[in-house]
Amino acid sequence: MKLFGTTNIAFVKNRRIFFLISALLVLTSILLIIFRGFRYGVDFTGGGLVQIRFSQPVKIDAVRAALTAMGESGASIQQTETGDFLIRVKPQEKTGAESNFSSRLRQQLAVSFPGIAFEVLRDEAVGPRISRELQGKVLIAILIGMIGILIYVSFRFDFRFGTGAVLALVHDTLIVLGFCSLFNKEITTTLIAAILTVIGYSVNDSIVVSDRIREDTKKIRKESFAEIANLAINKTLNRTVITSLTTLFVSVALLILASAEIRDFAFAMTVGIIFGTYSSIFIVANLVVEMEQRFPTRRRR
Amino acid sequence: MKGARIKLAIWLVVVLVAGFLLWPSFQLYIIIPRQERLLKERLAAAATVADSQTVINEINEFNRHKASLYEKRIIHLGLDLVGGMHVVLDIDRSQLTEEEARRAPDLALEVIRNRIDQFGVFEPTIQKTDKGRILVQLPGVDRERALNIIKQPAHLTFQLVEEKAKAYDALKTIDEKLQALGLIGPVTDTTSLSPPVDSSKQVAPGSLLSYLRSETDELDLMIAAEDTAQFSNLLNKGRDYWPQGYEFRFGPVETEQYGKVVRIYLLKSEPELMGTRLRRAEPSIYQGTDLERANTWVVNFELDREGAAKFAQITGRNVGRRLAIVLDGVVRSAPRIQERIPNGRGQITLNDRRGDKAKDLAIVLNSGALPAPVIVVEERSIGASLGADAIRRGIIASVVGAVIVVIFMLVYYGIGGVLADLALFLNVFILLAALAALRATLTLPGLAGIALTIGMAVDANVLVFERIREELQFGKTPMAAVDSGYQRALVTIIDANATTIITAIALYFIGSGPVRGFAITLAVGLIINVFTAVFLTRFIFDWFLARFEVKNLRI
């Protein structure tokens, strides 16, 4: 069985179209990131989060009343699809009150809802200092990841491929972030983990294509670089699509079936895989070709 | 084929070692829960005392066996899967000298470890992290209780109590000062203490005295429990006017016929004795004559020799006065000294009918006081049922994803698909064994990581198979096609996986538990990927081609 037979699609010739599509996607994402922004999780904003499940249905207004009674009228309440309540409070810079919010809430709920049992499913409290530290750590992790990849790819291939791979990676990451903003996904460390994995995955795909171009430039001498690149994309097309498919099978299964936290993770993965595959096929090699044509160094007989 | 036997032997050894490494984890997570359920059923069904005693003995034996498994190399389950408490504590160093602040983390760690040990938790993690913070992870505990045990400073002091009249006068003086400052209305009470105090007539509304309950008993001043915050707020505003060398302290909330009240005490600031002189504390049922305390739990303590000598001296000198037992700023009780107490024994009364408060307090007192108050700077606690739900759904999703991948590979590559699937199974098997060998912790994102490696695991094989197909198209023999297919794909496979491993390393630096678990799973998974895909399927491929003398390979 074969997904695509021997193809000869003009990827390189039409590269301006793909560049345009990508530019639009990236621009939209950047606009979304700037103007719509993100909903940051407790990890990054600091504050408290408590998830409560009552033994019988409870009105959201009653929960709000209980919070007001304990002097936390500023808390935000959200009801999940399973009927749990997610209650968030802002960080308290001076008193660190978010750390005992949960204990106080438990006492208050026992008073406000006599006879109704409840279970606390999740307690999160992150002090403002910790959240600032975490923001720093995440930035460092992303930088280490990107620089590590740039170094590796430049070392194994050359700087052009390195630049191509890293540009594609930035492209993929921005689009994933744009989608997270669009779908109002909460930015947590788990989601950041998914995005970093997308980065690795995106480069993985780019490398397979680059590898083929490198191999063929040594073998095939009579054709132009652009032609070799186009051939390489076509030759690796099956592989690129199939591995993306198998990984997509899993990430979509997680997206549909897993619990809420993993679903967000799977969402970022799924978007990342789709656009990572797109960029590997339509962008990476084309970027290298573009650079090659503008600054030709690869003189061949 | 030459070397085939050796290769086969190597693979058998790898599989056996992996199986051996996985066995304790398999026992712990698959066999043990079944046996546990069985034993519980038998205990419930036991008809006679003797029967249930037999089962209890078996359960004890069983628990020892279970505990011994934790000593071995097993895959640990993260708190996000089993539920439990994860807190990072910081020490409030504001009241410490530089030297004390330097030693505080180690001291606090020791104290907390002692407390948790006595509390009895399976597999606790208690360790220092960066910046002198302390990480405490306790699987499957009652959060409120555990937090209480960890955070309780356990500062025990013995302080002399001033009589009620003096406390009342002190409050009145403070009221007058507060009034002069314009913080409260005019004080109209001109009489001295004349119980019962009637707050509605004699004192200014909003003054300290106005909070006093009229039903006050002959010993202490009392306020309604719900007024405590306001009262203490006001009292602290007048802190400068407290009598020199004395301090106000509250008792715990008590339930009287007329509602919940809190007692107010005026104590000598300088403690007569510190709780560091404690030798031993243990919970017990109250056995005194106070009927209201019948059936409640208390903590009996015994001072060490030096403490007992000091205690005897103090009690001898102050017969007839009251000595308050103050725990973390709250006056637990203030009994009148009837006579000199030579043996250094005392009792802390609690409003505790179930016994867990007494048990926890004894633990805390026995472990010693924290060097300074601790603050929770980070918490991620997960209820057990959320964890169980997450595991169940995570596993279902992973299995569904894996099954689709397996079927897809079979359909798409035929015989090659069988190989790739075999490699996939071995992959997951060896990955789990590696996690057990590393004593790694499997977290929810880690579970997702395994699922993703399933998706990515076939990547290497796909690369190889696509290459073999190409080589076959060039008209090579199956043997030659497989050979060059593997050779050409190898470099690509290594390059492609190396970059993902670089990101996994970067992820490791973020460092919070679940994400770190994911990073480890991903990195180990990818390394194993390369090995199984390249060495295992290659080996089987070669064997298959040689054994059946395949002339026409179709993959």
Contacts between the chains, C-beta under 8 A, distances in Angstrom:
chain1	res1	chain2	res2	distance
A	1	B	411	6.5
A	1	B	412	5.1
A	1	B	413	7.7
A	1	B	414	7.7
A	2	B	469	8.0
A	3	B	412	7.7
A	6	B	473	8.0
A	43	B	512	7.7
A	51	B	383	7.9
A	51	B	386	7.2
A	53	B	385	7.8
A	96	B	375	5.4
A	96	B	376	7.6
A	96	B	377	7.3
A	99	B	375	6.4
A	99	B	376	3.8
A	99	B	377	7.2
A	99	B	379	6.6
A	100	B	376	7.5
A	102	B	143	7.7
A	102	B	379	7.8
A	103	B	144	6.3
A	103	B	147	7.2
A	106	B	144	6.8
A	119	B	383	5.8
A	119	B	385	6.5
A	120	B	143	7.2
A	120	B	381	8.0
A	120	B	383	5.6
A	121	B	382	7.2
A	121	B	383	4.1
A	121	B	385	6.7
A	121	B	386	4.0
A	122	B	381	7.0
A	122	B	382	5.6
A	122	B	383	6.4
A	122	B	386	6.0
A	123	B	85	7.9
A	123	B	143	6.5
A	123	B	379	5.7
A	123	B	380	7.4
A	123	B	381	4.0
A	123	B	382	7.9
A	124	B	379	6.2
A	124	B	380	5.3
A	124	B	381	7.6
A	125	B	376	6.2
A	125	B	378	6.7
A	125	B	379	4.1
A	126	B	377	7.8
A	126	B	378	5.3
A	126	B	379	7.7
A	127	B	90	7.7
A	127	B	375	7.7
A	127	B	376	7.8
A	127	B	377	3.9
A	127	B	378	6.3
A	129	B	377	6.6
A	130	B	88	7.1
A	130	B	377	5.2
A	130	B	378	4.8
A	134	B	510	7.6
A	134	B	512	7.2
A	137	B	509	6.5
A	137	B	510	5.1
A	137	B	511	6.3
A	138	B	510	5.8
A	140	B	509	6.2
A	141	B	506	4.6
A	141	B	507	6.1
A	141	B	509	4.8
A	141	B	510	4.8
A	142	B	506	7.1
A	144	B	505	7.4
A	144	B	506	4.3
A	144	B	509	6.2
A	145	B	502	6.5
A	145	B	503	4.6
A	145	B	506	3.5
A	145	B	507	7.6
A	148	B	502	4.1
A	148	B	503	7.6
A	148	B	505	7.2
A	148	B	506	6.5
A	149	B	499	5.3
A	149	B	502	5.7
A	149	B	503	7.2
A	152	B	498	6.1
A	152	B	499	6.0
A	152	B	502	6.1
A	153	B	499	7.1
A	156	B	495	5.7
A	189	B	510	6.1
A	189	B	512	5.3
A	189	B	514	7.2
A	189	B	515	5.0
A	190	B	444	7.9
A	190	B	445	5.3
A	190	B	514	6.4
A	190	B	515	6.6
A	190	B	518	7.8
A	192	B	510	6.9
A	192	B	515	7.5
A	193	B	445	5.7
A	193	B	507	5.7
A	193	B	510	7.4
A	193	B	515	4.7
A	193	B	518	5.2
A	193	B	519	7.5
A	196	B	503	5.0
A	196	B	506	6.2
A	196	B	507	5.2
A	197	B	452	7.2
A	197	B	500	7.5
A	197	B	503	6.5
A	197	B	507	7.7
A	197	B	522	6.8
A	199	B	503	5.4
A	200	B	499	5.6
A	200	B	500	3.6
A	200	B	501	7.7
A	200	B	502	6.9
A	200	B	503	3.5
A	200	B	504	7.0
A	201	B	456	7.8
A	201	B	500	6.5
A	203	B	496	8.0
A	203	B	499	4.2
A	203	B	500	7.5
A	204	B	459	7.6
A	204	B	496	4.4
A	204	B	497	7.2
A	204	B	499	5.8
A	204	B	500	5.5
A	205	B	496	7.8
A	207	B	492	7.0
A	207	B	495	4.9
A	207	B	496	4.9
A	207	B	499	6.4
A	208	B	463	6.9
A	208	B	492	5.6
A	208	B	496	5.8
A	211	B	491	6.8
A	211	B	492	4.5
A	211	B	495	6.2
A	211	B	496	8.0
A	212	B	492	7.8
A	215	B	488	7.3
A	235	B	470	7.0
A	236	B	466	7.7
A	238	B	466	5.4
A	239	B	462	5.3
A	239	B	463	5.6
A	239	B	466	4.5
A	242	B	412	7.1
A	242	B	462	5.1
A	242	B	466	7.8
A	243	B	455	8.0
A	243	B	456	7.2
A	243	B	458	6.9
A	243	B	459	4.3
A	243	B	462	5.2
A	243	B	463	7.9
A	245	B	408	7.1
A	246	B	405	4.8
A	246	B	408	6.4
A	246	B	409	7.4
A	246	B	455	4.9
A	246	B	456	7.8
A	246	B	458	5.0
A	246	B	459	7.4
A	246	B	462	7.5
A	247	B	452	6.6
A	247	B	455	3.5
A	247	B	456	5.7
A	247	B	459	7.7
A	248	B	455	7.4
A	249	B	401	5.4
A	249	B	404	4.3
A	249	B	405	5.3
A	249	B	408	6.8
A	249	B	455	6.4
A	250	B	398	7.3
A	250	B	401	3.4
A	250	B	402	7.1
A	250	B	404	7.8
A	250	B	405	6.6
A	250	B	451	5.0
A	250	B	452	5.9
A	250	B	454	5.7
A	250	B	455	3.9
A	251	B	401	7.6
A	251	B	452	6.8
A	251	B	455	6.9
A	252	B	401	7.6
A	253	B	397	4.9
A	253	B	398	7.4
A	253	B	400	4.5
A	253	B	401	3.5
A	253	B	404	6.8
A	253	B	451	7.6
A	254	B	394	7.8
A	254	B	397	4.7
A	254	B	398	7.3
A	254	B	401	6.6
A	254	B	448	6.0
A	254	B	451	6.1
A	256	B	397	7.4
A	257	B	393	6.0
A	257	B	396	5.6
A	257	B	397	3.7
A	257	B	400	6.2
A	258	B	390	7.9
A	258	B	393	5.1
A	258	B	394	5.3
A	258	B	396	8.0
A	258	B	397	4.2
A	258	B	448	7.3
A	259	B	389	6.2
A	259	B	390	4.4
A	259	B	393	4.8
A	259	B	394	6.6
A	259	B	444	7.5
A	261	B	80	7.9
A	261	B	390	7.3
A	261	B	444	6.3
A	262	B	390	7.4
A	262	B	393	7.8
A	262	B	394	6.1
A	262	B	397	7.4
A	262	B	444	6.1
A	262	B	445	7.4
A	262	B	447	7.7
A	262	B	448	5.3
A	265	B	445	6.4
A	265	B	448	5.8
A	266	B	448	7.0
A	269	B	452	7.0
